Amino acid sequence: MRVIVIGDAMLDTYLWGKVERLSPEAPVPIVSVTKRENRLGGAANVSRNLQALGATPVLFSVVGEDDNGKEFLSLLEKRELTRKGIFVDPSRNTTVKNRIISGGKQIVRVDEESTSSISVAMEKILVNAILKELDENPVNVIVFVDYDKGVVTPSLFNAINKVALERKIPTAVDPKKRNFRNYRDVTLFKPNFKEFVEGTGLQIAKDDLEALKACADRFKKEQNLKLIFITLSELGVFISNGVKEQYYPVVIRDIADVSGAGDTVISVASLAMAAGLPPKIMALMSNLAGGLVCEKLGVVPVDAEQLRKEMKSKKF
């Protein structure tokens, strides 16, 4: 499958080290760094997951004219991902999540980012480039990855989604709070529980499935969504197509790090939807894939072979 990914791409930086003493300057640990590592994050991690699953992703995003932006482009080439949809904006910083890890645990995260919306001029450049890709190559699904960093503007989404509807290309959205209600007429809408309650302004408990079902069904009708898929972290996942609602508990795993699990879930769910798999299999496969990446430290793509083996071993 060929997939267009549109959204906030970022660089994930890791400092691995040891803590052997506290700082004399403040009650904080001193980390002696033993290794540094950069990885693709955000929408780029979605692209990595899609690639790991056998698809061909084409990422459209914006980075800054800085060293982090150069490193991001270098990583794309290293991972054999096309950079034709990446545009450089000198007025913005490349988004970076710096994680400091010791003893197999994340101690602190330091973010560098631009959160304002991209300029109208850059928005036009992105839209035209995406339309060009749609004209030149077949596309099986379009995935919008919104991390609230300003790439997926309402007008950009509306312009691309309009074309997707006209050409009957399925769309998937991983939303955040700022543009939550702007996402209408999409095939798959995948918030996590926190994003859902923040985006809708509803006060419901995570374990109140009846209230969640009612709220999700109402929101689905208001926004004209074909599928709404809400991840509930340790409680599992909920999916509704408006006819049947299904809840699946989490697959128990040895959790090392939840970073990037949402990226994996939207990647698997998007491909499963585009392949025409039933909502039940889509939800179970995505839930399982999210758990698999949580067993590994840091942001990593799903292991397709491991996912295939575990799906075969399950009795659904």
Steps between C-alpha positions, in 0.01 A plus 500: 500500500600859439422741784512878525590612853438864588596646833743610766829323450765519768836379616519273805834533675616260770775545759574166664701504820560398860395669822750451781459817706287808564596848393649725772322792329143369531323179613516344154690199363815543296487289184834394356423463131627184332315517168309746280245397238261677262182344364211610279197605702143625466363471146840364394461215749161426345681480166758263652223274630324499163829413333563219750157359414588486131332820378658790311447822699548850358535749785400865466623726778704809589832523685721793594818620334709379791734217595208293627325543166813384318524197730134422435555502122810287542302242700233486230766410245656247738160332546436508123200729535439763233561862598312651206211603724717672764528878479736727692369815669777729636250670733425177694692266727512131428301328775726290723417280798812445708471200733752420773498133597676316781450153640247419228273787602432845364611760755399819323391629158597841363310631196601756238219593265297743294129477578362785289327410174712495188476811283237536230779488241642175641151355527446569129832335413405188697150477352631533145768236562246256645260556209789439259577169674133401479497576128821313424467185711226268628431548871323245722451715810584848633605529865490832689731498804422804715731565795382862543826635355332695221546300180146363469307827477120497459521637146771249398292213635183628332672538163650150501199329656274651234712340227513171692121492519470577128745222410365257762837469675456391865636738764624445854559763768703488821379826663598738777290755687549818295339382174296215648159607371632607161540138395176420323408249229794266563510123477692426821534729801742374767539704818621359827272542801673816626475660157135402470389654830712813445384541142131453578505672839310207653553380855490121494699233682728277293341185640141617440452317172129576469563876525793469260287313245223761517741794468700335221185419303372856534835650396527257209162615364577869554831475312381247238772246579482148360709345778597637840777311675592608854803354674465465878863420594494235776128431444524405131320652200149599393380510139167591341374509144161636606333161464703292741715613790779278624735516797816292528713480815871560487736213421716461811862582422825587675490878452836674466397830337172626352672755271386468140224247567236734354703534180506123464127469565399757234742339251360149542139620517537710183640213295246253639217739413636561150532124451132458584549297817202495737507746795549216748822376338618858444453581870657178627800524269561867585461431872749216478750703296486787749579258779794351311680834462440578868727208587794689352670811633464814292306569183528199268293366208304179540660170404271375221610138530441496875157658448414240236602212727305633798188564289514141377527370854191689623153349492255775402 
